[in-house]
């Protein structure tokens, strides 16, 4: 039996009032879906965002930057976690949410994510090809 502590109200509060943070979170979840990264649960992605909010707590102006900047920034943070094969559980930092995921799955996701980041850096419009034009037009 697996269990973990859950504090959804506190997590929601932490992610509130950060300009477009929730939108960026949804975009990365959509990217996960289109790329079929089934090993990466929504909660794992949300946890990554919680850690960034905590890290930037003394710099609230950070979240006022452009959506494009924040999207790419969070993709890079996700890449860092995949490279380290570690996403710390927010409520117990010694627990690694990725510990049961095979290296093969993580490495495959990492290779794909590196290609996506490189493509977006070269041409920001390529984000449409990863999220879908319909998604981009209805969410940005």
Contact map, one row per residue, 1 for C-alpha under 8 A:
11100000000000000000000000000000000000000000000000000000000000000000000000000000000000000000000000000000000000000000000000000000000000000000
11110000000000000000000000000000000000000000000000000000000000000000000000000000000000000000000000000000000000000000000000000000000000000000
11111000000000000000000000000000000000000000000000000000000000000000000000000000000000000000000000000000000000000000000000000000000000000000
01111100000000000000000000000000000000000000000000000000000000000000000000000000000000000000000000000000000000000000000000000000000000000000
00111110000000000000000000000000000000000000000000000000000000000000000000000000000000000010000000000000000000000000000000000000000000000000
00011111000000000000000000000000000000000000000000000000000000000000000000000000000000000000000000000000000000000000000000000000000000000000
00001111111000000000000000000000000000000000000000000000000000000000000000000000000000000000000000000000000000000000000000000000000000000000
00000111111100000000000000000000000000000000000000000000000000000000000000000000000000000000000000000000000000000000000000000000000000000000
00000011111110000000000000000000000000000000000000000000000000000000000000000000000000000000000000000000000000000000000000000000000000000000
00000011111111000000000000000000000000000000000000000000000000000000000000000000000000000000000000000000000000000000000000000000000000000000
00000011111111100000000000000000000000000000000001000000000000000000000000000000000000000000000000000000000000000000000000000000000000000000
00000001111111110000000000000000000000000000000000000000000000000000000000000000000000000000000000000000000000000000000000000000000000000000
00000000111111110000000000000000000000000000000000000000000000000000000000000000000000000000000000000000000000000000000000000000000000000000
00000000011111110000000000000000000000000000000001001000000000000000000000000000000000000000000000000000000000000000000000000000000000000000
00000000001111111100110000000000000000000000000011001000000000000000000000000000000000000000000000000000000000000000000000000000000000000000
00000000000111111100010000000000000000000000000000000000000000000000000000000000000000000000000000000000000000000000000000000000000000000000
00000000000000111110000000000000000000000000000000000000000000000000000000000000000000000000000000000000000000000000000000000000000000000000
00000000000000111111110000000000000000000000000000000000000100110000000000000000000000000000000000000000000000000000000000000000000000000000
00000000000000001111110000000000000000000000000000000000000000110000000000000000000000000000000000000000000000000000000000000000000000000000
00000000000000000111111100000000000000000000000000000000000000110010000000000000000000000000000000000000000000000000000000000000000000000000
00000000000000100111111110000000000000000000000000000000000000100000010000000000000000000000000000000000000000000000000000000000000000000000
00000000000000110111111111000000000000000000000000000000000000000000000000000000000000000000000000000000000000000000000000000000000000000000
00000000000000000001111111100000000000000000000000000000000000000000000000000000000000000000000000000000000000000000000000000000000000000010
00000000000000000001111111110000000000000000000000000000000000000010011000000000000000000000000000000000000000000000000000000000000000000000
00000000000000000000111111111000000000000000110010000000000000000000000000000000000000000000000000000000000000000000000000000000000000000000
00000000000000000000011111111100000000000000000000000000000000000000000000000000000000000000000000000000000000000000000000000000000000000000
00000000000000000000001111111110000000000000000000000000000000000000001000000000000000000000000000000000000000000000000000000000001000000000
00000000000000000000000111111111000000000000100000000000000000000000001000100000000000000000000000000000000000000000000000000000000000000000
00000000000000000000000011111111100000000100100000000000000000000000000000000000000000000000000000000000000000000000000000000000000000000000
00000000000000000000000001111111110000000000000000000000000000000000000000000000000000000000000000000000000000000000000000000000001000000000
00000000000000000000000000111111111000000000000000000000000000000000000000000000000000000000000000000000000000000000000000000000011000000000
00000000000000000000000000011111111111010000000000000000000000000000000000000000000000000000000000000000000000000000000000000000000000000000
00000000000000000000000000001111111111000000000000000000000000000000000000000000000000000000000000000000000000000000000000000000000000000000
00000000000000000000000000000111111110000000000000000000000000000000000000000000000000000000000000000000000000000000000000000000011000000000
00000000000000000000000000000011111110000000000000000000000000000000000000000000000000000000000000000000000000000000000000000000010000000000
00000000000000000000000000000001111111000000000000000000000000000000000000000000000000000000000000000000000000000000000000000000000000000000
00000000000000000000000000000001111111110000000000000000000000000000000000000000000000000000000000000000000010000000000000000000000000000000
00000000000000000000000000000001100111111000000000000000000000000000000000000000000000000000000000000000000000000000000000000000000000000000
00000000000000000000000000000000000011111000000000000000000000000000000000000000000000000000000000001000110000000000000000000000000000000000
00000000000000000000000000000001000011111101100000000000000000000000000000000000000000000000000000000000000000000000000000000000000000000000
00000000000000000000000000000000000001111111100000000000000000000000000000000000000000000000000000000000000000000000000000000000000000000000
00000000000000000000000000001000000000011111110000000000000000000000000000000000000000000000000000000000000000000000000000000000000000000000
00000000000000000000000000000000000000001111111000000000000000000000000000000000000000000000000000000000000000000000000000000000000000000000
00000000000000000000000000000000000000011111111100000000000000000000000000000000000000100000000010000000000000000000000000000000000000000000
00000000000000000000000010011000000000011111111110000000000000000000000000000100000000000000000000000000000000000000000000000000000000000000
00000000000000000000000010000000000000000111111111000000000000000000000000000000000000000000000000000000000000000000000000000000000000000000
00000000000000000000000000000000000000000011111111100000000000000000000000000000000000111100000000000000000000000000000000000000000000000000
00000000000000000000000000000000000000000001111111110000000000000000000000001100000000110000000000000000000000000000000000000000000000000000
00000000000000100000000010000000000000000000111111111000000000000000000001000000000000000000000000000000000000000000000000000000000000000000
00000000001001100000000000000000000000000000011111111100000000000000000000000000000000000100000000000000000000000000000000000000000000000000
00000000000000000000000000000000000000000000001111111110000000000000000000000000000000000100000000000000000000000000000000000000000000000000
00000000000000000000000000000000000000000000000111111111000000000000000000000000000000000000000000000000000000000000000000000000000000000000
00000000000001100000000000000000000000000000000011111111100000000000000000000000000000000000000000000000000000000000000000000000000000000000
00000000000000000000000000000000000000000000000001111111100000000000000000000000000000000000000000000000000000000000000000000000000000000000
00000000000000000000000000000000000000000000000000111111110000000000000000000000000000000000000000000000000000000000000000000000000000000000
00000000000000000000000000000000000000000000000000011111111101000000000000000000000000000000000000000000000000000000000000000000000000000000
00000000000000000000000000000000000000000000000000001111111100000000000000000000000000000000000000000000000000000000000000000000000000000000
00000000000000000000000000000000000000000000000000000011111100000000000000000000000000000000000000000000000000000000000000000000000000000000
00000000000000000000000000000000000000000000000000000001111111000000000000000000000000000000000000000000000000000000000000000000000000000000
00000000000000000100000000000000000000000000000000000001111111110000000000000000000000000000000000000000000000000000000000000000000000000000
00000000000000000000000000000000000000000000000000000000001111111000000000000000000000000000000000000000000000000000000000000000000000000000
00000000000000000000000000000000000000000000000000000001001111111000000000000000000000000000000000000000000000000000000000000000000000000000
00000000000000000111100000000000000000000000000000000000000111111000010000000000000000000000000000000000000000000000000000000000000000000000
00000000000000000111000000000000000000000000000000000000000111111100000000000000000000000000000000000000000000000000000000000000000000000000
00000000000000000000000000000000000000000000000000000000000011111110110000000000000000000000000000000000000000000000000000000000000000000000
00000000000000000000000000000000000000000000000000000000000000011111110000000000000000000000000000000000000000000000000000000000000000000000
00000000000000000001000100000000000000000000000000000000000000001111111000000000000000000000000000000000000000000000000000000000000000000000
00000000000000000000000000000000000000000000000000000000000000000111111100000000000000000000000000000000000000000000000000000000000000000000
00000000000000000000000000000000000000000000000000000000000000001111111110000000000000000000000000000000000000000000000000000000000000000000
00000000000000000000100100000000000000000000000000000000000000101111111111000000000000000000000000000000000000000000000000000000000000000000
00000000000000000000000100110000000000000000000000000000000000000011111111100000000000000000000000000000000000000000000000000000000000000000
00000000000000000000000000000000000000000000000000000000000000000001111111110000000000000000000000000000000000000000100100000000000000000000
00000000000000000000000000000000000000000000000000000000000000000000111111111000000000000000000000000000000000000000000000000000000000000000
00000000000000000000000000000000000000000000000010000000000000000000011111111100000000000000000000000000000000000000000000000000000000000000
00000000000000000000000000010000000000000000000000000000000000000000001111111110000000000000000000000000000000001000100000000000000000000000
00000000000000000000000000000000000000000000000000000000000000000000000111111111000000000000000000000000000000000000100000000000000000000000
00000000000000000000000000000000000000000000000100000000000000000000000011111111100000000000000000000000000000000000000000000000000000000000
00000000000000000000000000000000000000000000100100000000000000000000000001111111110000000000000000000000000000000000000000000000000000000000
00000000000000000000000000000000000000000000000000000000000000000000000000111111111000000000000000000000000001001100000000000000000000000000
00000000000000000000000000000000000000000000000000000000000000000000000000011111111100000000000000000000000000000000000000000000000000000000
00000000000000000000000000000000000000000000000000000000000000000000000000001111111111100000000000000000000000000000000000000000000000000000
00000000000000000000000000000000000000000000000000000000000000000000000000000111111111100000000000000000011011000000000000000000000000000000
00000000000000000000000000000000000000000000000000000000000000000000000000000011111111000000000000000000001001000000000000000000000000000000
00000000000000000000000000000000000000000000000000000000000000000000000000000001111111000000000000000000000000000000000000000000000000000000
00000000000000000000000000000000000000000000000000000000000000000000000000000000111111100000000001100010010000000000000000000000000000000000
00000000000000000000000000000000000000000000000000000000000000000000000000000000111111110000000111100000000000000000000000000000000000000000
00000000000000000000000000000000000000000001001100000000000000000000000000000000110011111000000111000000000000000000000000000000000000000000
00000000000000000000000000000000000000000000001100000000000000000000000000000000000001111101111110000000000000000000000000000000000000000000
00000000000000000000000000000000000000000000001000000000000000000000000000000000000000111111111110000000000000000000000000000000000000000000
00000000000000000000000000000000000000000000001001100000000000000000000000000000000000011111100000000000000000000000000000000000000000000000
00001000000000000000000000000000000000000000000000000000000000000000000000000000000000001111100000000000000000000000000000000000000000000000
00000000000000000000000000000000000000000000000000000000000000000000000000000000000000011111111000000000000000000000000000000000000000000000
00000000000000000000000000000000000000000000000000000000000000000000000000000000000000011111111100000000000000000000000000000000000000000000
00000000000000000000000000000000000000000000000000000000000000000000000000000000000000011001111100000000000000000000000000000000000000000000
00000000000000000000000000000000000000000000000000000000000000000000000000000000000000011001111110000000000000000000000000000000000000000000
00000000000000000000000000000000000000000000000000000000000000000000000000000000000001111000111111100000000000000000000000000000000000000000
00000000000000000000000000000000000000000001000000000000000000000000000000000000000001111000001111110000000000000000000000000000000000000000
00000000000000000000000000000000000000000000000000000000000000000000000000000000000011100000000111111000000000000000000000000000000000000000
00000000000000000000000000000000000000000000000000000000000000000000000000000000000011000000000111111100000000000000000000000000000000000000
00000000000000000000000000000000000000000000000000000000000000000000000000000000000000000000000011111100000000000000000000000000000000000000
00000000000000000000000000000000000000100000000000000000000000000000000000000000000000000000000001111110110000000000000000000000000000000000
00000000000000000000000000000000000000000000000000000000000000000000000000000000000000000000000000111111110000000000000000000000000000000000
00000000000000000000000000000000000000000000000000000000000000000000000000000000000010000000000000001111111000000000000000000000000000000000
00000000000000000000000000000000000000000000000000000000000000000000000000000000000000000000000000000111111100000000000000000000000000000000
00000000000000000000000000000000000000100000000000000000000000000000000000000000000000000000000000001111111110000000000000000000000000000000
00000000000000000000000000000000000000100000000000000000000000000000000000000000010010000000000000001111111111000000000000000000000000000000
00000000000000000000000000000000000000000000000000000000000000000000000000000000011000000000000000000011111111100000000000000000000000000000
00000000000000000000000000000000000000000000000000000000000000000000000000000000000000000000000000000001111111110000000000000000000000000000
00000000000000000000000000000000000010000000000000000000000000000000000000000000010000000000000000000000111111111000000000000000000000000000
00000000000000000000000000000000000000000000000000000000000000000000000000000010011000000000000000000000011111111100000000000000000000000000
00000000000000000000000000000000000000000000000000000000000000000000000000000000000000000000000000000000001111111110000000000000000000000000
00000000000000000000000000000000000000000000000000000000000000000000000000000000000000000000000000000000000111111111000000000000000000000000
00000000000000000000000000000000000000000000000000000000000000000000000000100010000000000000000000000000000011111111100000000000000000000000
00000000000000000000000000000000000000000000000000000000000000000000000000000010000000000000000000000000000001111111110000000000000000000000
00000000000000000000000000000000000000000000000000000000000000000000000000000000000000000000000000000000000000111111111000000000000000000000
00000000000000000000000000000000000000000000000000000000000000000000000000000000000000000000000000000000000000011111111100000000010000000000
00000000000000000000000000000000000000000000000000000000000000000000000100110000000000000000000000000000000000001111111110000000000000000000
00000000000000000000000000000000000000000000000000000000000000000000000000000000000000000000000000000000000000000111111111000000000000000000
00000000000000000000000000000000000000000000000000000000000000000000000000000000000000000000000000000000000000000011111111110100000000000000
00000000000000000000000000000000000000000000000000000000000000000000000100000000000000000000000000000000000000000001111111111110000000000000
00000000000000000000000000000000000000000000000000000000000000000000000000000000000000000000000000000000000000000000111111110000000000000000
00000000000000000000000000000000000000000000000000000000000000000000000000000000000000000000000000000000000000000000011111110000000000000000
00000000000000000000000000000000000000000000000000000000000000000000000000000000000000000000000000000000000000000000001111111100000000000000
00000000000000000000000000000000000000000000000000000000000000000000000000000000000000000000000000000000000000000000001111111110000000000000
00000000000000000000000000000000000000000000000000000000000000000000000000000000000000000000000000000000000000000000000100111111000000000000
00000000000000000000000000000000000000000000000000000000000000000000000000000000000000000000000000000000000000000000001100111111110000000000
00000000000000000000000000000000000000000000000000000000000000000000000000000000000000000000000000000000000000000000000100011111111100000000
00000000000000000000000000000000000000000000000000000000000000000000000000000000000000000000000000000000000000000000000000001111111110010000
00000000000000000000000000000000000000000000000000000000000000000000000000000000000000000000000000000000000000000000000000000111111110000000
00000000000000000000000000000010011000000000000000000000000000000000000000000000000000000000000000000000000000000001000000000111111100000000
00000000000000000000000000100110010000000000000000000000000000000000000000000000000000000000000000000000000000000000000000000011111110110000
00000000000000000000000000000000000000000000000000000000000000000000000000000000000000000000000000000000000000000000000000000011111111110000
00000000000000000000000000000000000000000000000000000000000000000000000000000000000000000000000000000000000000000000000000000001101111111000
00000000000000000000000000000000000000000000000000000000000000000000000000000000000000000000000000000000000000000000000000000000000111111100
00000000000000000000000000000000000000000000000000000000000000000000000000000000000000000000000000000000000000000000000000000000001111111110
00000000000000000000000000000000000000000000000000000000000000000000000000000000000000000000000000000000000000000000000000000001001111111111
00000000000000000000000000000000000000000000000000000000000000000000000000000000000000000000000000000000000000000000000000000000000011111111
00000000000000000000000000000000000000000000000000000000000000000000000000000000000000000000000000000000000000000000000000000000000001111111
00000000000000000000001000000000000000000000000000000000000000000000000000000000000000000000000000000000000000000000000000000000000000111111
00000000000000000000000000000000000000000000000000000000000000000000000000000000000000000000000000000000000000000000000000000000000000011111
